[in-house]
Amino acid sequence: MRSGQKAWAKDGFFSGMAKTGYASFVVMNDNLLVLTDGGQLLLVAADPKECRVIGKVQVCGQNWCNPAYADGKLFLRDAQELRCVQLMP
């Protein structure tokens, strides 16, 4: 990282330490959907200058899955079940 640049990071997104945390990403137009290892789904602006969270919601339990997106729906799983989250009407 060059001098004067900000780190693109936020505290509190992972269930453990950020160094060992896991998150999966899905690109959605000018934004990113981020599913953390603790089951939190974040909508983040794809801005290289800063990590700007637009919205967040708890969608499942602890997981290490890569979700799939199709037709406005996000398909994901945790240790208990497979889920479908409607993202768009």
N, C-alpha and C positions, 0 to 999 in steps of 0.2 A: 504494500500500500504506500502510495506517495505521501509525502508530508502535506498536511492540510486537508486530506481526504477524510470523509467520515466513514465509519464502518457501517455496513448494511446489515444491521443486526438489532434484535429486540430481546429484552429479558422476559422470562416467564412463559415462553411458548412451548417448551419441552418439559416432559415429565421428570427427566433427570437433568444431568448437566448438559449444557449446549454442545460441548465437545463430543459427547457420545449420543446426543439426541438424534432422532430420525424424523424426516419430513419428506413428503412427496409433493410434487408440483404439477399443476395442469395449467397450461396457458389458455387464457380466455380473453381474446381481443387485446386490449391494452392493460390487462390485469393478470394476476396469477391467483389461482386457488391453491392454498397450501393446507395440507392435512398433516397435523403434527402427530407425534407418537402417542400423545395423550388423548387423541380423538377430537381435537379442536380444528374446525375448518375456518380458515381466514381468507378473506378477499383482500389482496395486497396490490397496490398500484405498481406497475412495472416501471419504476423510476430508478435509474441507476444512481441518483444522488442521495436517496434516503429510503428507508423502509417505512412506508406510509400505509397503515392498516385502514381499510375502508369499512370492513365489517368482520364480525366473528361470531361463531356459534359452536356449541358442543354438539357433535353429531354421532359420536360413538365412544366406546371405551378404548383402552390401550390397544394399539395396533402398529403394524409395520407393513401395511399394504400399500399398493399403488392403486388408487381409485381409477375407475373408468368413467368417462363422460360421454353421453349420447342423448340427443333429443331433449336437452334441458334437464337431464337427470344425472346424478352422480351415484355410481355404484361402488360400495366399499364394504369392508368387513372388519370386524374386530374378533376377539377370542370367542365371542358368544354367538354372533349371527351375521348374516349378510344383510346389508341395508341398501335402500334406494332413497336418495334425497332429491326431491323436486326442487330445482334451482330456478326455473323459469316457468311462468304460467303457460 
